[in-house]
Amino acid sequence: MEKIKTHRELKVYQQAFQSALKIYELSINFPKEETYSLTDQIRRSSRSVSANISEAFRRRKYPKSFSNKLNESEAEAAETQNWLDFSLACKYISDTVHSQLDQEYENIIGMLVNMQKHPEKWSI
């Protein structure tokens, strides 16, 4: 197995990035009155997941700092799930879209938890 050299090679980063892009596309159709609340919040939290993963990858020589950034990413993923719940409750997205994205974020959270449990696998 070849050594991962950049955060862009991480499956969790790729999935988080793609999920954030999906949320961006969906949120374009949210009502204008949601611009400064739901729309901004869900875009920010979803983008923060991959951003924190990239920061964590560069801090992997410091296991505690690495784990902390992964924990922040996990929290942002959970926050994104919260905003997805609001999007569903307000009927801005369908049950199907909600289920799909919620499951994507569950997978992301699972990968992040596994990375936090074994920071030594990622240290340099």
RAURQUI-V781871 format. One record per helix or strand. SS is the DSSP state (hx for helix, st for strand). FROM is the first residue (numbers start at 1). LEN is the number of residues. Records with the same first field share a line. If there is no record, write none. Layout:
SS=FROM-LEN, FROM-LEN
//
This chain:
hx=7-3, 11-17, 32-27, 63-27, 95-23, 119-3
//
